[in-house]
Amino acid sequence: MSNRSHRTRAQIAALLLTTVLGAAPARAVEAAEADAAEAAAAEPSKDGSDIVVTAQRRRENVQNVNIAVTALSGDTLIDRRVMRAIDLQTATPGLTISRSGITDSFNIRGIGLASGSPQVTNGVATYIDGVFQPPIVSNGQFYDMAGAEVLRGPQGTLSGANSTGGAVYLTTQRPQLGKVGGYAMANYGNFNNVGLNAALNVPLGESFAIRVAGLFNDHDPWFTDTGPARNRPERLRERDGRIQALFQSGGFQANLKIEVVDRQTGGFALQPIATTTTNNPYVAGRTNTPWTVNYDSPVANHERAFASVLEAKYEFAGGLTLRSVSAWQNKRLSTLNESDATALNRSNSTLNQTAGANNVRERVLSQEINIISPDAGRFKYVLGGYYQHNKIDLHNWSSTNGAFTTLPQPVTDKTLLGVFGQATYQLDSRFSIDFGLRYSHFHVEGSGAVYRAAAGSTLEQILATPPVGATVLVPQTGTERDGRMTGKLALNYKPDENNLFYVFAARGYKNGGINPPGGTFAPETVWDYEAGWKGTLLDRHLRTQVGVFYMTYNNFQMDVVNPLSGQSGVTNLANSNIKGFEASVQARAGGFSLDGGLSFVDSSVSALRLINKWAIPAGVSLPQCATGVANGPTCFNYTYATSSGGPNLYSPKWTWNVAAAYRHELGNGIALTPRVAYAYIGAQWAYPTYQASTDLIRARGLLQASVTFEKDNWKVEGYATNLANKFYVAGQNGKNELYGAPREYGVRVITRF
C-alpha cells in the first residue's frame, strides 16, 4: 500500500472519530474546571499535596507509579531556570543532552540519539501535549508551561518505538472555562537579553474558552568572531505564538492548538577539536580563547515550525473515556556552516576554504486513539492505536574555495504503525500486577541522490531539484521494513499508602532504516530489569524514589562514514550491558525545601570496527575506491579502527543535582526566597574510537542562584546561571566541538491576574 493511502486513511479516521465524538450527547454530570489542566505535571505544593503525572494517559500520583520519573511543574521549571529542553539535564538524574548543531542528542542511561542523520529515530522520545516531536527545531524556550515529565528506561508500551532510552513529556497550559486570567513575564539581563512572554485566558460562554500565549526573546551573541566574516554566533532572535480553543459540554471535550515558531540563532560557535593528528590541520586555527571564534565564512541558523493539534475525548457516564489526538507539524531549518571552523585558509594557501549549508524540512502527520477505562475498580486498562508519517527533505550543499562540490538531496518517507494495551489488576489491597504489550511496524523509503555540482554552478542552480547540470554521485534510494513486540510486566507491592515497592521487566525497540545507496541497518532493542521503592515519610514532608536497573542493549546505531557514499551513514556497531542505580528526594519543612537527584550508570560496549574519522583528510567525502584503485578525485581508500569497547556514548558514570530554597514570609503578602542549585554531569564519550584527546567530553558542574521578592500577584527575581562562568564543551559535530552558555544574570518580573 502506498504512503499516500496510509496518510489518507489516517486523516479520514481522525475526521470520523472527531465527528462522532462531536455528535455524541452530553452526559448529565458537569466536568470540573480542573480538567482544563489535566495533562499537567505538578510538584508538591506548600501544603504537601501530591505530585501528578499523566504519561500513562491518566492522572496518577507519582509515588504510585512504577516508573523512574522526574516531574516538574510549570512553576518549578521557572524557579530552577529550566528554560529549554536542554536544561532538563540540570534537574533530572541520568539524562544528558549534548549539543551537535542542528539537533541535540538526548540520552538517558546512555541510550538515545548518537547521530544527526535523518535516518536515525530518537531513542528518547519528546512529546509536547501528547504529540511526538522530531529532533529538529526542538530547543525553543519554554513558556506558559503546565509541566514536564522525564521517564527513564524504555517506554515500549505507551510511548512506542521511539523510546528505548526513555521519554520526555512536555505540557502547555490549557484554556480554562469560566475564568479570565493569565500572566506576563519580562526579563532583562547581560548580553542585552530582553524577553517577554505572556498568556491570556478568556472564557466565551459556559462551554468555550480560548487561551492566547506568545514569546519574544532576543540576546546578543555569546561569542565574538574576530575573523573577516564578522559573524554573530549564538545570537538569538526568537518569536513564538500559540492559540488554543477549548470546547466542553457534558462528557465531551475538544482542545485545538495552533502554534507558530520563528527562531534565528546567528549560527553555531564551533572550534576544531584539539588534536595533533595530521588529518585535522585546522586545529592550528583554534583561538584557544573562551567565547571567541575566528571565521572566514558566514554562519547563520533559521528555524521555523507550524504545528496544529486537536485532542478530542468523550467520557461516558460510567467513566470510560474515548480519546483522539490528531496532529500535523511542518518544521524547517536552514543553516550556513563554517565547515572548518577557522579562518586559516585566508593565510595558508595549502588549506581550502570550506563551507556548507543544511536545509531540512520535516513534515509529520500523527494520529493516536485511546480507550481508557474508569479510574475506579480493581481492573484498569488503556487500549490504543497509533499512526505516524514523517517526510524529510534535505537540500544541502558544500563548497571548497567558493566552488560548489557535493550536493546531498535525499528524501526520506517513514511510516510507523502501532497497536498497544496496558492493564493493571489489583490482586488485593497490597499487591497489583501491570501488563502491557505493543506491536510496532515501521516502513521507510528513500529517494533522491547525492550530486556532484557542475563546474561554475551558481547558488540558484544548485538549489534546483535536481541541481542544474549536476551529475549523480550516489543515489539515495532504498527501503526497509521491520517490527517488534515490546511491553512490560510489573509486580507492585504497596504495604501502606506511603510506600510502593516494585519489580518489572520491560522491552523497548527503535526501528532500523536505510543507509543509501541500497544498504540498511537493523533495529535496536533493549531489555530493562528494574526494582524500586518510593516512599512518603515524616508526615509527608519527605518523598523518596530509589531504583536499580540492569539493561541489555543490542544493535547500537551509530552515525559513521558510509564507505559506499563517503557521506554520513548509520551502522549497527555493537551491543552493551548497562547497570546502575538512581535516587531522588524532595523535602519540605516550613519554608525550607530541598530537591535532589543522583544517578550512577556503568555501561560496557562490545568490541567494534568502524571507519576512523580522524584518519580522513580534511574535505574528503568520496566513495570508497574499488580494490586496487588508488585515491583520486572520485574515490578514497578509508582507514578502519578497531576498538575493544568502552562505555556507551553520551553516558556519564555519575550525574547529580541538588536545589535548596528558603521562603521567608515577611507579612502583608510579602515573601523573600533565596534559591541555589548545582548540577554535575560526568565525563562522557562522544565517539567510539575512545581517544581521550578527541572523543571525551569532560565533566562539568554548574552553579546557579536567584532571589525572589513576592508581593501578592507580583514577583521580582534576580538570577544568575553558570555563576563560575565555566567555558565547557557541550557536544561535538564531526571534528568540531560546541560549547555551553556563559554566565547569564539579570532581573525577571512576573505578574499573574
N, C-alpha and C positions, 0 to 999 in steps of 0.2 A: 504494500500500500504506500502511496506517495506521502511525502511530508505535508503537501497541501491538503490531502484528505484528512490526515491527523489533525491539522490545525482547524479545518472546517468543522469536524465532528466535535472537537473540544469547545469551539465557540458556540455551536448550536446547543450542546449540553448545558453550558453555562447560562445561555439565554433562556432555555426551557426551565431550568431549575429556578432561576430568579423570577420568571413569570408565574410559575406555580406557587412559589412562596408568597409573591405579592398578592395573589388572588386568594390566599388562604384566609379563612375567617379569623378575626381576632378573638383570642380567648378572654375570659372574663377577668382574670387576675391582672392587675396593672404591674408592670415591671418596675423595679426600684430604680431610682435615679443613679445608683452606684453602678448599674450595668454599663453606663457610658464609658467607664474606665476599667472594664473587667479584664482587659489584657495587661494591666499594669503590674509590674513587679514592685513590691513595697518593702522598704526597710522597716524594722521595728520602730514605731513612733515613741515619743517620750513617755507614753503611758504603758509601754511594753506590749503593744498589740503585735500580732503575728506578721511574719514576712510571707508574702503571697507570690507564687509563681504560677505561670499558665502554659508552660511549654508542652504539657500533656493534654492540652485542649480544654482544661477545666481549671477553675481556681482552687489552689491547694496550698496549705501551709507547708513551707519549705522544709520544716522539721519532720514532716510526714511523708516526704518523697524520697525514694531510694535512688537518688541521682546525686552525684557530686556537682553541686551548682553554686555559683555566686550570684546573688540577686541584689541589684542596686536600684533604689527608687530614683525618680527624676530629681528630687531634692538632693539626694546623696551624690548623684552624678555631678551636680553643680558644686556642692561642698568640697568634693575631692578632686575638683578640676579634671574630671573625665570629660573632656570636651569633644573628643572624636573617638572612633573605634580603636585607633592605635593606642589611646590612653588606657584602655581597659586592662592592659597588661600590668599597670601600676596598682591595680586593685584586685587582681584575680591570680591566685597561685596556679602555676603550671601553664599559663598562657604566655606565649611570646609572639610578638608581631614585628616582623623585620621589614624594613623598607627595601624595595627593589626597583623603584622607579614608578612606572605606570600602575603597578599593582603592589600590594603589601602581602607578605607571606604570613598567614595566620596559622599557628601551630599550637596544639595542646598535647602535652606529654610527648612531644616530638613527632606528632602525626598531623598532617595538614597539607600545606601547599609549599612545595620546594621548587616551583617552576613559574616562570612568567608566560609559558606557552599557552595559547588559547585552546590547545588540545587537552590540557590537563584540567580536571574538575577540582573544585575546592574540596579539601578534606575536613575543613571546619566550615560548616555552612553558616552564613549570616542571613538572618531574616529580619525584615522591617515590616511590622504589622502583619506578620504571618506569611510574607512573600519572600521567596528566595532571591538573593542579590548576587549577580555576577561580580567578579573581583574588581573590575574597572569602575571608576567614579564611585568609590565606596568609602572615602575618608573625609566626608563633609562634616562640618561642625554640628553637634547635637543642639537641638532647640525644641522647646515645647515637648519635652520627653516625659512619658509616664514611667519608664524604667528600662532596665537591661538585665538579661539573664545569660550567664555563661555556663553552659553544660559541658562537663569534662567527661571524656570517654565516648566510645561510639554510640550514636543515637540512631541505630539502624531501623527502628520500628516507625516512629512518628516523623523523624526528620529525613530518613531515607538514605539514598546513595551518595549524598554529599556530606556525610558526617562521620567518617571513620575516626576522626580525632575528637569531634565534639560539635557543638552548635552554639551560635550566639543569636539570641532573640532580643531585638530592639523594638520598643513600642512607643508610639507617639500618643499624646493626649487626644482623646475622642471628644466630640461635642457632647454637651450635657443639656438635657431638657430642663426647661423652666428656670434657667439661671443665666443672667447676664454677668459676665466676668471675664477675667483674663489677667495678663501680666505684661510688663515691659521691663527689659533688661538692657542696660547700656554700660559700656566699659571703655576705658582709655588707658593705654599703657605704653611702655617703651617700644621702640621700633614704630612709633606713630600708630600703634594698634588701636583702631577705632571700630567698635562693634555695637550693633543694636539688633535685638530680636524681641519679638512681641507676639502675643496671641490675643484674639478677641472671640468670646463665645456669645452667640446671640440666639435665643430661642424664638421661633416663629410659630406661635400657637402651642398647643399642648403636645403635639406629636412630632414636631420638626425643630431641628436646631442646626446651625452652621457654626463652624469654627475656622477662622482665618488666622494663619501664622506666617511670619516671614523673618528672614535673616539678612543682615547686611554686615559684612566684616572685611576690613582692609588692614594690612600692615606692610611696612616697608621690608625690603629684603633682609634676610638674616645674614647673607653673605655679601662681601664686596668682590666684584670682578675687576681685577687690576689689568686684565688683558685688553687688546684692541676692540673686542666685541662689546665691552661695557654692558654686560647683561645685568639683570636684577634677579638672580636665582633665589628661590624660596620666598619671593614676594607673594602676597596673597590679595586677591580680589574675589570675593565670594558673595553670591546672591542666591537666595533660595526662597521659594514661595510655596505655600501649601494651603489648600482649602478642603474642608471636609463637610459633608452634609449627612445628618443622621435623621432617619425616619423610624419611629417606633409606635406601634399600635398593638396593644394586647401582647400576644406572643411573638409577633413579627417585628424584626429589626433589620434595617439595612443601613450601611455606612459606606458612602462613596468618598474616596480620597483622590485628589489630583495634586501632583507635586512637580515643580519645575526647578532645575538646578543649573546654575552657571558659575563655574569656578575657574579662575586663572591663577597660576602659581609662579609665573615668571621662569619656569623651567627648574630642573633639579641641580643641586650643587653636588658635583661628583669630583673625585680625585682618583688617580691611579692607585691601586693597592700597592703599598711599598714592598718591592721585591727586587732582588738582584738578577733575576733571570734576563737573559739577553733578548727574549721574545716579548718583553714588555718595556721597550725603550722609552716610553713616555713617562716612566717613573721619575726621570730627571726633571720633568716639568711640574712636579708637585710643589705647591707653595710652602708646605710644611708650616703654615701659619694658620691658626684657628680662624674659622669664619672668613677665609679668603680663598678665592679661586682665580685662575688666570686662563681665560678662554680667548680663542681667535675666531670662533664661530657662534652665531646666535643660538640661544636656547629659549624655549617657550613651552608652556603647557596649558591647554584649554580643555576643560571637561564640561560636558553638557548632558543633562538627563531629563527625561519626561517619564513619569510613572502615573498610572491610574489603577486603583484597587477598589473593587466592590466586594464587601463582605455582607452576605445576606443570611439570616438564620431565622428559624421558627421554632419556638419552644411550645410543645404540646402541653395540654393540661396536666398530664402525668409527669412532666419533667423531661421527656425525651426531646432532644434538640437535633434539628437538621440544619447543617451549616454549609455554606458555599463561599469560597474565596476565589475570585477571578481577578487576574492582573495582567497588565501589559506594560512593559518597560522598553524604552529606547534610549540607550546610552551611547555617547560619542566621546571620543578622546583624540586630541591632536597634539603632538609634541614635536619640537625641534630639539635634537640632541647634539652635544659636543662629544662625539664618539670617543676621542682620545683624552678628553677632559683636561687638555693643556693648550698652551699657545706655542709649543716647541717648534712646530713646523714653520713658524714665521722666522725663526732664527737658525734652523737646521735644515739644510737643503736635502738631506738624506731621508727626512721623515715626511710622510704625506699628511696633508690636512684632511682629516676625515670628519664627516658629519652625517647625520641621518634624521629621519622623521618616522614617527609612528602615527598612523591614522587608523583608528579602530572604531567600528560601530558594532554594537551587540544589541539585538532585539530579543526579548524574552516574553513569551506568552505562557501563562501558567494557570492551572485550574485545580483546586482541591475541593473535594466534597467529603463531609464527615457526618456520621450518625453517632451522636453522643448520648449515652444513657443518663438517666437521672442520677444525681449525687447520692441519693438515699439508697439503702438496701445493701445486701451482702455481696451482690454481683454488679460490678460496674464495667463498662466497656466503651471503646471508641473504635469505630469502623471507618474506613476511608478509601478513597481513590485519588490518584494524583496524575497530572499530565503537565509536562514542561517541554517547550520547544525553544531552543536557542539558535539564532543565526548570527554568525560572527564574520564580519568582513574586515580584512586587513588590507591596507593600501599604503605600503611603506616604501621608503627609498633610502639609499645610502649614496654618498658621493666621496670621491677622492680628488683632492686638489681642484674642487669645483666641478668636476665631471661626474655625471651620474653613472653608477655602476650597477649593483644588483637592485632589483625591484620586486620584493616579495608581495604577491597579491593573492593569498589563499582565501577561500570562502569555506566556512565550516557550518554544517547543519547538524544539530544534535536534537534528539528526541528521547525523553525519559518518561517512562510509564511506571506506575506503582499501585499496588493494592495492599492494604495493611489492616491489621486489627490488634488491639491490645485490651486485655481484660484483667480485672482484679477480683479475686474471690476471697471473702472474709471467712476463714475456716472456723474461727471462734473469736472471742473478744481480744485475743492476743496475737494470733497468727493469721497471716494472709499470704496469698501467692499471686504473683503477677506473671502473665504470659503474653508475649507479643510476637507476631510474625509479619514480615513484609516481603513481597516479591517485587523486585525492580527489573525492568527491561530497558536496555539502552541501545540506541542505534545512531551512528554518525556517518555522514558522507562528506567527502572533501572534493573541492573543485578549484579552478584557478591554477596559478603557476608562480614560480619564481622566475622573473625575466632578467635578461641582460639588456641594459639600455643601449640604444643606438648611439653611435658617436655624435656629439653635438646636440643631443636632445635638450629641449627646453623643459621647464617645470610643467608647463601646460601639457606637453606631450607625454611626459612620464606619468602624469596623474590621470590620463585617459585609461579606459578599460576596454581592451588591453592597451598597454602603452604603445604609442605610435612608433613604428619601426623597430620595436624590441623583438628579441628572439627568446624562445622558451629555454631557460636553463635547466629547470627541474619542474615537472608537473606536480601539482599539489592534490592529486586525486587519491582516492582510497575509500574504503568502507569498513566498518567494524560493528559487530553486534555482540552483546553479552548480557548476562543477567545473573542475579544471585538471590538466594533466600537469606534474609537476615532476621534478627529478632532478639528477644530477651526472655530469660526465665529467672525469677527472683523469689526468694522466700524472706518474708518480713516478720519480725518479732517485736511487738510493742507491749512490754510488760506493764506500762502505765502511760498516762497521757504525756509524760515528759521525756520519754526515751524511745528511740527506734533503733533496732539492730537489723541489719540486712546483709544478705549474700546474693550474688547473682552472676550469671554468665550471659554475655551479650556478644553479638556478632555484627560487625559493620562491613560495608562494601563501598568501594569507589570505582566507578566504571573505567574501562580501558579507553582506547581511542586509536586514531590513525596517526601514522608517522610518515607523511608523504616523502617520496613517492611510493605508494603501494604498501608500505610497511604498517604494522600495527603494534600496539603494546597492550599487555594484559591488565585486567582489573587488579586493584589492591583489595586485600581482605584483612580483617583484624578480629581476633578473639580477645575478649576482655573478661577477666575474672576479678571480682571485687568483693570486699567486705567492708562494712562501715557502721558507724554509730553516730547518731545525732541526739544530743541531749539539751534539755532546757532545765537549768539549775538555778539555785539560790533565789527562789521565788520569782522566776522569770527575768532575773537581772543578768543571767549569763546563758548564752547559747553556744554550743559547740557542734562542729561537724568534722569527723575524723574518718579517713578511709585508707585502705591499702589496695593495691591493684597489681595484677600480672597480665601482660598482654603479649600475644604473638602476632607479628605484623609481617605479611607476606607480599612480595612483588612490589616493593617500594618504587614508585615512579619518580624519576629524576630527569630534569631538563639538561641534556648534554648536547654535544655536537653530533649531528646525524651525518655519517660519512657519505651517504648517498646524495646529500644535497649541499653539505657544508654549512647549512643553517642549523638553528637550534632544533633539536629533536628530543623525543622522550623515550627512555629506556627503563625497563624493569630491572633495577640494578641489584637488589639484594633483599634478604629477609632480616628481621630483627626481633629480639626479645626486649620487652620493656617492663620494668618493675619499679615500684616506688610507693610513696605514701603522701597524703595531703591532710592538712588540718586547718580549720578556720575557727575563729572565735569572735563573738560580738558581746561586749559587756556594757552594761548601763548601771550607774549608781548615782542618783541625784542628777546633778548637772554634768557629771563626767561620763564620757563614752570612749570606748576603745574597740577598734576593729583590726583584725589581723589575719593573715593567711600565710601558709608555709607549704612548699612543695619540694619533694625530692624525687628525681627521676633518674634511674640508672638504665641506660639502653645500650644495646650491643648489636651492631650491623655486621652481617656476614661478609666474607671476602668478596671483592668485586673488581671488575675490569672496565675501564672506560677511556675514551679519548681524553688526553691530558690537555686542558685548555691552556695551561702555562707553557706548553711546547709549541703552540701555534703562533707564528709570526703575526705582528700587528697587521690588520687589514685583510687577512686571508679568510675567505668564506666560500670556498670552492668544493666541488665534489671530490671524493677520493679517486686517485688515479687508478687505472687498470693495472693489473700485475705486470711488473717490468717497465712501466712507464714512469719517467722522471717528472718532477714538479714542472709545471708550466703555467701558461696564462689561463687554462681552463680546468686544471685539476691540481690536487695537492695530496701528498702522502702523509697521513696523520700518524702521530705517536701515541701509543696506548700506555696507560698507567695501571698497575695492579696494586690494589690495596688489601691489606689483611683485615680491614674493617675498623670500626670505631663507633662512637656514639651516633645516634640519629642526628640528622641535620636539624638545626634550629631547636635543639633540645638541651637547654642548660640543666646541669645537675641540680642546682638549687635556685629557687625563686622564692622571695618572701616580701611581704608588705605589712606595714602597720600604720594606723592613723589614730590619733588621740585628739580629743576636744574637751573643753570645759565651758559650759554655758553659765554665765553669771547673770542671775535675774536681779536687776537693779531697781525694780519697781516702776509703776506708771507705764507698764507696757514696754519697758526698755530692757534689752539684754545685750550682753557683750560676750562673744565666743571666740577665743583664740583656738587655732587648729594647726596641727603639724602632722605631716605624713612622710614616710620614707618607703621607697620601693627598691628592691635589689633584684637584678636579673643576671644570672651567672654567665660565664663564658659559653659560647655555642659555636659549633662548626657550621660553615656555610657552603662547603664543597667537599666531596668525599675523597679527595686526594690527601686530606688530613695533614696539610703542611701548615705548621703553626704560623709561619711568617706571612701566609697569604690567605688561608682558609678559616682562620679563627677570629671570631668577633669577641673582643674582650668583655669581661664583666663590667657592670656599671651599677652604681647606686645613686638614686636621685632623691633629693630632699625638696619639699615644698611646704609653705606655711601661709596662713591667712588669719586675719582678724575681722570679725563681722560685728557690726553695730546694728541692732534691730530696734525699731520703734513702730509698733502697731503693724501696718502692712508694708513698711519700708525696710529695706536692708541696704547698708553701705558696707562694702568689703574691700579691704586692701589685701592683695595677694601677691605671691611670688612663687614661680616654679623653677626647677633646676637651680636652686639657690647657690650652689657652688660654681655655677656656670661651667659645667663639665663639657668638654668637647669630646664626643664619643661617636664611634661608628655604630650606626643603627641598621645597617644592611649592606648587601652587595648587589651589583649589577654587572655581570661579565667580569672584566678585570678592573672594575672601578668600585669604589665604596661610597655610601651615602651616610649622612650624619643626622643626629637628633637635634632638637630645638635648643637654642641657647637659653640663658636665664631670661625669663619674662616676668615683669611685675607691672602692677597697675591698680586701678580702682574700678570697682563694679558697683552699680546701683540697680536694685531690683524693687519694683513695686507691684503689688497684687491688688486686684479690685474685683 
